[in-house]
Amino acid sequence: MNPATTETRVDEMTTSNVPDTTYTKPASAPMSNVPDLLRVGTIPDNTEIEVETDILDSVVFNQSFCRFQLQNKGILHSNSKISISASLTSASSSRAFYPAGVGVHSLIERAVLKAGTKTICEVEDFAHFTAYQSMFISGEHNKEREQYTTGRLVNHEPFYANGSKTGITAGSANASLIGQQNASALVKGLSLNRDTDQFAGDTEYENPVEPIGDVAVSAFQAVGYNPVFQVNLSDLFPFLKTSQLPLYMMKEPVSLELFWTPRSTKKRVCVDADTTLNFEADIIQSKTQFIADYIYYPQEIMSQYQRQNPALSFAYVDYRLAKRTVSEVSAQNLILNIGGAGRICNKVFQSCELNTDLGDTSILGNYTSTGPNASVLMEDGSSVNGSLIYNLRYNDNFLFPVDVDNSARHFHNIVQTEGKVPFVVRQEYSGEGLVLGGQFEGRTQTDVLTNKFFYVANRLNRNERVNSRGIEAYVNYQKLPSGTYTIRFYVELVRMAELRDGVLNISYA
């Protein structure tokens, strides 16, 4: 083990991911009623707990891979974090920033949690996985927390016509539009109208008549200034949102492996409209650390819990990725086997990435899902709406009796699958509706955000095991923009973990 910095404190913090766990069992209560120490949530008993924090350096590190190894002590708190920072190889590129939708998660391509040589949980193409999950973070949360902790910047606010907007002045024919909402703008809350004081000596954006909605990243978010952001362990491995690992009961070493996004691509960072991304972003080893929180209950409670659970088992979810590269033509009439054979599958969500390194042309990077064109002009002058005709088939039955081909229905299915509404405007999802206004780092938001959040998700609610044929996706994209695409399917599977005599065994449910 590498040396670690350690501090001990009483757990007094409640976060959105981990409810308050400061109440445990009184000493006078019968020991047979020891609470479930591994479940994230409030324990209905009263006792003091301690949290010991270790700041761990990586045991292996290079620009493609990193490994951390934990000590087998206490219970690993689900809100432990990985701190990450990057530097740029060009001093003139200080305005580079992490993709607005995923933030610092763009640096991680794959994350693996292991016990010994056995994989507990892993997520491939992690930044694409995060792009979908990030849709459900509210603008207020992004504005007040995520822009500081992870670098995510997606926060919508109304965009109002005002006197500085071209063609809309007090004496013009459009004067009645002043003060009326005519678009939705992506803003951060800190740097409206291109605050020129954030970057010393930078007078690039001093135009005083730029309308509201033209925003720039703040200095503390610019990669050239080496900001340190954090990734929640429970974001890397979603099952930790409900369960915690009893490290003190495990004999095998627990390790975390991170595979970085390839350095040679333009997928780690984005740049403003006046910069070409012809430089690299290197991850800084000294600032990449595992901030591990270990929970300790009174020794008699932890010992009793271990004696009462010689064979401890719990169910959790893991994700498997299936992907295919297609053209806009071959994306029509696809039948894809996306796995799940012999497994219990809860849900499937899907994205469609345009295969071009977009770091120097987009504020979202490649972490988007492109949808069909909302309106396509035909040779005869008529206009035709694009669509995605979609269905899933498993256990010899289709999920929907009639294929879904309506974007509003696709959006509804996301809400039904996740139990919450994505925080994106209609134009970002399907290319329809309220026009996006303003610019972000000199890039017109209408160009870089329209139709970039067209995800599809469905819950498989029959509570049955998928047969040996697996799950088949029937996909027919009509009127996709020209290009090649990577279609990704993430399948949520139920897995089982059994901890017996300190050895963890993993299987599918």
N, C-alpha and C positions, 0 to 999 in steps of 0.2 A: 504493500500500500504506500502511496505517496503521502507525504505529510499533510495533515488536515488542520484547519483552523476550527476550533470548537467553542461554542457558547451554549449555556444552559439558560432557559427561560421558562416561565409559566405561560402556557398557551392561552392567550387572551384575545386572539384575532379570529374573526369569523369572515370567511370569504364567500363569494358567490358559488364556488365549486365545492367547498368543504364547510358544511354547517358546524356550528359550535359543538365542540366535544369536551368542554371543560367540566362536565358533570358525570361522575362515575359512582361507583358503589360505596356507601358508607362502610366503615370498618366493622360496625356492629351487625351488619346484615349477614344472613347465612351465605357461606361461600358457595353453595350450590347454585346461587342466583347470579353468578358472575355474568355480566353483560357481554354481548357480542362486541369484542374489541376491534374487529376488522371491518365492520360496516361503517361507512361514512354517514354521519348523522349524530344527532344529539342523544347521548346516553342518559337514561332517566335515573341517574344516581348521582350522589354528591361526593366528590373527592378531588384532590388536586392532582393534576397530571403535569408532567414536565416534557418539554420539547428540547432536544439537543440538536444543534445545527452544525453539520460538518460542511466545510467548503472544500470539495475534492477537485484535485487536478486530474487530468486524463492520464491513463497509464500508457495509452498509445495515441499518437496524434500525427496526422499529416493533412494535406489539402483535399484528401478524398475520404478520410475515415478518422473516427475518434471512438475511444472506448473508456468508460468509467467503470470502476468496480466498487461496490458498496461493502460496508462492514456488516456482518451478521449480528446486529444488535437492535433492540427495540422494535417498533413497528414503523415502517416507512410511511410517512405522511404523504397523502395523495397530492398535496399542494407543493411538494418539492419542485425545484425549478432548475433549468439549465440556462446559464447566462452565456450569451454569444455576442461577439463583436467582430467587425471586419474592417479592413483597410483597403485603400485603393492604390493601384500601382502608378496612377497619374495624379500629380499634385493639382493639375488644372481641372480636375473632375469632381470638385468638392460638392457640387449640387446633385450628385447621384443619390438615389433614395431607394429603399426597399419597396417592392410592389405594394401598391396601396391596399389591395384586398387581403394580403396574407402577411405583410410585414416581414419580420426576420425569419419566419418559417420558410421563406424562399431558399434559404441556405441548406435545408435538410431535404434530402431525396428519399431516405429510408431510415426508419427507426426500429430497433429490435431490443426487446427486454428478454434476458436469458437467466435461467437458473442452472448453473453448470453449463452443460452443452445443449440443454433443452430450451427451446424457444417458448416463452410464455405468451408473448404477444408481439406482433409486428405490423407495420403499415408501410406499404410501398407507395412511391410517388406521393410522399407525404404532403408536399406543398399543394398539390392538386386536391388531395383529401381535405386539407385545411381550407382551401378556397370555398368549397361547398359548406363546410361547417361555419365559416365566418359570416355567411349570409344571415345567420340567425342571431348575430350580435347587434344589439340596438345601436343607433347612432349616438345616443347619450353615453353608452358604455364605451364606444370607440373614442368619443370626444374626451371623456373624463378619465379614462384609464388606459385603453389599448394603445393609443398613440404614444404614451409614455412607456408602457411596459413591453409591447411587442412590435410597435411601429405600424400597426394597422390604422388606416386613415379614412375609411369609408364612413362618412357622416353626411346625410342629406339635409339641406335646408332650403326653404323657398327662395326662388330667384325672382326679384321684383324689377320691373322696368323702372328706370329712373332717368333723371335729366341728363346723365352722362352717357346713356346708351344711344348709339348712332341712330338718328332719325326720330328719336322720341324726346322732344323738347317742349317747353311750355308754349311755344308759338307754332308748333307743327300740327299737322292734321292728326297725328297720333297722340296728341297731348292727353287724351282720355285714358291712355294706357299707363300713364305714370302712376306708380304705386300699386299696380295690379300684378298679381303673380302670373308670370307667363312661362315659367320653367321651373325645374328642380335642379339645384346645383350641388355638387360635391364639395363640401367645405370641411375644415378641421376645427374651426372655432378660435384659432390663435393667429393666423396670418392672412386675414382677408386683405384684398387689394394689394397683394405682393408687398409685404412689409420689407422695405429696403434696409432696415437697421439690423436685420438678423444676420446678414453676411457682411463682414467688415470689408469696405471698399467696393462692394458690389452695387453698381448703379444700373444694372441691366434692366430693371423693372421700375423705373421711376415715373412712368406715365401716370399723372394724377387723375386722369379721367377714365381709367379702366373701370368697368362696372363691377358691382359686387358679384362674386362668383368666380373671379379670377384669383386663384390662390397659389401659394408656393409652400414647400415644406419649410419647417423651422430648422434653425441651425442644429438643434439637438437631435433632429431626425435625419440629417444629411450624413450619408455614409462616410464622406470625406473627413468628418469630425470624429469618427470612430465611436459612435454611441454604443452603449452596452444595453442590449435588450434581453428579455427573459422568455423562455418557453416553459409553460406548465407541464409537469410530468403527466398530468391527467389529460392534457391535450395530445401529447404524444401517444398515450395509450388510454383510450376512453374508458376502459373497464375500471380504471382507478378512480373514476368519479363516484363509484358506489362501493368499492372494496379497497382495502389497504393490505400490504404485504407484511406478514409476521416474520420479519427477518430473524428475530431471536429464536424462532422455532425451526429455522432452516439450517441444514448442515452444508449445503452447496453454496458456493459463492454466487451472488447475484450481480450481473453486469448489464450495462446499458451501452448499446452500440449505435452510433450515428454515422450514416453514409451521406457525405455532403453532395450537394448539387455540383455536377462537373464544372470545374473552374474555367474551362475553355469555351463554355457557352455564354450567352447573354441572358441567362436566366436567374442570376443571383440578385441583380440590381436593375433599376431603371434610371433614365436620365431625363433632364429637361429638354425642351424642344430645340435648343440651340447647341446641344452637345451630341456627339457621336460616341457610342459605346464601343470604343476600340481599346479599352484597358480592362484589367482584371480586378476582381474583388477577392482578396485573400482573407481567410478567417484567422483571427489573431489567437494563437495558442494560449498566451498568458491570461487572456480575458474570457476564455471558454472554460467554464467550471460548472460542476454539479453542486448546487446548494441543496443538500440532503437534510431533511427534517426527520428525526427519529422520535417517536412518541414513547414515553415511559409512564405506565401506571404503577401504583404501589407493587412491590415485588411479589407480595402474597397473591395479589389478584392475577398478575401475569403468570405466575407459577401454577396457580389453580386452573387458569384457562388452558394452559398447555396440558395439564394432567387430564382435564375433562375432554380434551379433543386430541386423542392420540392419532386419529385418522380424520383430519380436517378436510372437507371438500366444499367447493363452491363453484357455481356456474358464472361465466362471464362471456362477453362478446368479443369477437375478433373479426378482422376484415381481410378478405381476399380480393385481389385485383385481377381482372381480366381486361385485356386491351387489344385493339386492332387498329392498324393504320389503313386508311381508305382515302380515296379521292372524293370530290363532291359528286361525281357520277356513280362510283361504286358504293357510296353511302345510301343508295336507293336499293330497296328490296334485300337488305341484309338479314341473314339468320345466323346468330352467333350463340354458341354454347359458352356460357359464362361461369360454369362450374357449379358447385354446391351438391354434387352427387353424393348421396348417402348422408347428408348433413341436415341439421335443422337450421333453416335460414329465416331471419326475421324481416329483412328488407334489402332492397337493391337501390342504389342511386347511380346515375350515369352522367358523364360530361362528354363534351366534344371539343377538343383543343385544336386550334389552327397551328399546324406544324411550321412555324416560322419563329426564329428567335426575335421576340418583340421588345427586348429590353430598351432599345433606343427609339421606339416608335409608340410606346404604350405606357400608361401609368399603372397598369395591372400586370405587366409582364405576360408570361404565357399561362398564367393561372386563371383561365377563363373557360367558359363553355359557350361556344358559338351556336346560335340558333339559325333557323332558316330566315331568309330575307322576308321582312314583313310585307313588302310590296315589290314585285318584279315587273318591269315594263317589257311587254312582249313586242314582237316585230310589227304586229298589226295595230300597235298603239294602246292596246288594252293593258290593264294592270292585274296581275295575279299574285295572291298571297302565298308565300311559302308555308310549309307545315311539316311537322314530324308525326308520321303515322307509326304508332308504337303499341306493343303488347309483349307480355311475358307468358311463356308456356312451361309448366312443370307438372309432374305427376299426371301427364296426359290431359291436362286441362289448361285452357287459357285463363289468365288472371281477369281479363275483361271479355265479356261476350262479344263486344264490338270494339275494334281497334280505336284507340284514342288518337285523335288528330287535331284537337283544339288546344291552343296554347293556354287558354284560361283553365281548361281541365287539367293540363299538365301541372300548372301552378297549384291548383286545388289539391292534386295528388301529393305534392310536396308537403303542403300543410297537413294533410291527413297522415302522412308518413311520419313526420317529425313532431306533430302536435303543436306546432308554432308557425308563425308567418315569417317568411324571409323579409329582411329589411332592404328591399330593392324596389325601385320604381318600375312601372310597367315597360317603359322604353328600354331599360337595362335588361329586362327579362326577354321580351318578345319583339322589341323594336317598335312597339305601338304606344300610343298615349301621349302624355305630357312631354314636351320637348326638354331635353337637358340643356342647361345654360352655362355660360361662362367657360373658363379655361382652368386647367390644373397644370402648373409648371409649363405654361405656354402651349399646352395641347388642348385642342377643343374637345370639351367633354362629350359632345354629341358624337364625335368620331371615335373616341377611345372607350366609351362605355356602352353605347347602343348595342343591344343584342349580345352582351358578353356574359350574362348570368343565366343562360338558358339550360338549367339543370332539370333532370327528370328523376323522380324518386317514387318508389312504390313499396308498400308494406305487404308482405306475404302472410296473410292472416289466417291460414288454415290450420296452424299449429300441428303440422305434420312434417315428417322427414321427406326430403326430396329423394326420388328414386334414382336408380343408377344412370338414367339418361341425363340428369342434371337440369339446369335451368336454361331455357332457350329464349333469347331476346330477338324479337321481330322488329327491325328498325328500317324505316323508310324516310330519309330526309329529302324533302322536296324543296328545291331552290336554295341550297346552301351556297354561300359565296364561293368563288373559285379558289381552289387550293387543295392541299392534302391535310388530313385530320387524323388525330389519335382519339378514338372513342374508348373511354374508360368505364368499366363497370365495377363498382365496389359492392361486394356481397357481404352482408353482416351474418356471421355464423355464431352459433352457440357452442362454447367449449367448456370442458370441465377440468378443474385442477384438484388434485388430491395430495395433501401433505401428510405423509405417513412416516413416522420415525425420522423426521427431519429431511426426508427426500421428497421432492415435488415431482409428481407425474402428471402429464398433460394429455388429454384426449378430447375428441369431439363428442358432444352430447349425443 
